[in-house]
Amino acid sequence: MILDSVQYLGLYVGAIPELSKVVTYLDEVEKIGMPDERVNIDGDNLFVIPSRGLGKTASDALLEAHDSYIDVQVCLGTAETFGWKNRNCCLAPIGTFDNEKDIIFFEDKPSTFLTIKKREFVIFMPNDAHAPLIFDGDVVKLIFKIKVS
């Protein structure tokens, strides 16, 4: 997991080269505004999903993890809190992995919580189980999906 300010996102391009396209896209969003629906930046290899909605309580947020995509979540609203736990330590899956949606949920409780504020981002790798949307109010963000396999 990586947490930082959007102004420093380019520093991580060496580790995740596709982030250069994320930086370029975020510059466009500054000019034209947030999209209303999924935008394919590089087909299924890199796309962005806009997310707007009411946050939930920590007890209502489920841990989730992905196999095929890295999540880069950029806060455009006030703030958002995430629960986090090393995926290898999650012992209570809810069902089986959904290959079509690239997701599995867990009943486990997060081992820690982190909050990002406007113009901050968090990167979740496939080994990062994360519980998003924890906030008392509206959550506004962009979720970039970067294919890893």
C-alpha positions as CSV (number, residue, x, y, z in Angstrom):
1,M,0.0,0.0,0.0
2,I,1.2,3.5,-0.8
3,L,-0.4,6.7,0.6
4,D,0.7,10.1,-0.7
5,S,-0.3,13.5,-2.2
6,V,-1.4,13.6,-5.8
7,Q,1.4,16.1,-6.5
8,Y,3.9,13.2,-5.8
9,L,2.1,10.5,-7.8
10,G,4.8,10.7,-10.6
11,L,7.5,9.6,-8.1
12,Y,6.0,6.1,-8.2
13,V,6.2,5.6,-12.0
14,G,9.5,3.7,-11.7
15,A,7.7,1.0,-9.7
16,I,4.4,1.2,-11.6
17,P,5.0,2.6,-15.1
18,E,1.2,3.0,-15.9
19,L,1.0,5.7,-13.3
20,S,2.4,8.1,-15.9
21,K,-0.9,7.8,-17.7
22,V,-2.8,8.3,-14.5
23,V,-0.9,11.5,-13.9
24,T,-1.8,12.7,-17.4
25,Y,-5.4,11.8,-16.9
26,L,-5.6,13.6,-13.6
27,D,-4.3,16.7,-15.4
28,E,-7.2,16.4,-17.8
29,V,-9.7,16.0,-15.0
30,E,-8.5,19.3,-13.6
31,K,-9.5,21.0,-16.9
32,I,-12.7,19.1,-17.9
33,G,-14.0,17.7,-14.7
34,M,-14.8,14.3,-13.3
35,P,-16.3,11.8,-15.8
36,D,-19.8,10.4,-15.3
37,E,-18.9,6.8,-16.2
38,R,-16.0,4.4,-16.7
39,V,-13.3,5.7,-19.1
40,N,-10.9,3.4,-20.8
41,I,-7.5,5.0,-20.8
42,D,-5.7,1.9,-22.2
43,G,-8.5,-0.6,-22.7
44,D,-8.7,-3.2,-20.0
45,N,-5.1,-2.5,-19.0
46,L,-5.9,0.8,-17.4
47,F,-9.3,2.4,-16.8
48,V,-10.9,4.8,-14.4
49,I,-14.2,4.5,-12.6
50,P,-15.8,7.6,-11.0
51,S,-17.3,7.0,-7.6
52,R,-19.8,9.3,-5.8
53,G,-21.9,8.1,-2.9
54,L,-22.7,8.1,0.8
55,G,-20.0,6.7,3.0
56,K,-20.6,4.0,5.5
57,T,-19.5,3.1,9.0
58,A,-16.4,1.0,9.6
59,S,-18.5,-1.9,10.8
60,D,-20.4,-1.9,7.6
61,A,-17.4,-1.7,5.3
62,L,-16.1,-5.1,4.1
63,L,-12.5,-5.9,3.3
64,E,-12.0,-6.7,-0.4
65,A,-9.1,-7.7,-2.6
66,H,-8.3,-8.1,-6.3
67,D,-6.1,-10.5,-8.2
68,S,-5.8,-8.9,-11.6
69,Y,-5.8,-5.1,-10.9
70,I,-4.0,-2.6,-8.7
71,D,-6.4,0.0,-7.3
72,V,-5.3,3.7,-7.3
73,Q,-7.9,5.6,-5.4
74,V,-7.8,9.4,-5.6
75,C,-9.9,11.5,-3.2
76,L,-11.7,14.4,-4.9
77,G,-14.1,15.0,-2.0
78,T,-13.4,15.9,1.6
79,A,-11.9,12.7,2.8
80,E,-12.3,8.9,2.9
81,T,-11.2,6.3,5.4
82,F,-10.1,2.8,4.5
83,G,-9.6,-0.3,6.6
84,W,-6.5,-2.3,5.6
85,K,-5.2,-5.8,6.4
86,N,-2.6,-8.0,4.7
87,R,-4.6,-10.3,2.5
88,N,-2.5,-13.3,3.6
89,C,-3.8,-12.7,7.1
90,C,-7.5,-12.7,6.0
91,L,-9.0,-16.0,7.2
92,A,-12.7,-15.5,6.6
93,P,-13.6,-15.1,2.9
94,I,-17.2,-14.5,2.0
95,G,-17.8,-17.0,-0.8
96,T,-15.2,-17.6,-3.5
97,F,-13.2,-15.3,-5.7
98,D,-15.3,-13.7,-8.5
99,N,-13.1,-13.9,-11.5
100,E,-15.4,-11.8,-13.7
101,K,-15.5,-8.9,-11.2
102,D,-11.9,-9.5,-9.9
103,I,-13.0,-9.4,-6.3
104,I,-13.3,-11.3,-3.1
105,F,-14.7,-10.1,0.2
106,F,-13.7,-11.0,3.7
107,E,-15.5,-10.9,7.1
108,D,-12.1,-10.2,8.8
109,K,-11.7,-6.9,10.6
110,P,-9.1,-4.5,9.4
111,S,-5.8,-4.4,11.3
112,T,-5.4,-0.6,10.7
113,F,-7.3,2.4,9.3
114,L,-6.0,5.2,7.1
115,T,-7.7,8.4,6.0
116,I,-7.0,10.2,2.7
117,K,-8.0,13.8,2.1
118,K,-8.7,15.8,-1.0
119,R,-5.9,15.5,-3.6
120,E,-4.4,12.5,-1.8
121,F,-4.3,8.9,-3.2
122,V,-3.8,5.4,-2.0
123,I,-2.5,2.5,-4.0
124,F,-3.7,-1.0,-3.1
125,M,-1.8,-3.9,-4.5
126,P,-3.3,-7.4,-4.9
127,N,-1.9,-8.4,-1.4
128,D,-3.7,-5.4,0.2
129,A,-7.2,-6.2,1.5
130,H,-9.0,-2.9,1.9
131,A,-12.4,-1.7,3.2
132,P,-13.3,1.5,1.2
133,L,-16.0,4.1,1.6
134,I,-15.7,4.7,5.4
135,F,-16.8,8.3,5.9
136,D,-19.7,10.3,7.5
137,G,-20.8,12.1,4.4
138,D,-20.4,11.9,0.6
139,V,-17.4,10.2,-0.9
140,V,-16.1,11.5,-4.2
141,K,-13.2,9.8,-5.9
142,L,-11.7,8.3,-8.9
143,I,-10.7,4.6,-8.9
144,F,-8.0,3.7,-11.4
145,K,-7.6,0.0,-12.2
146,I,-4.2,-1.1,-13.5
147,K,-3.9,-4.6,-14.8
148,V,-1.2,-6.7,-13.3
149,S,-1.9,-10.2,-14.9
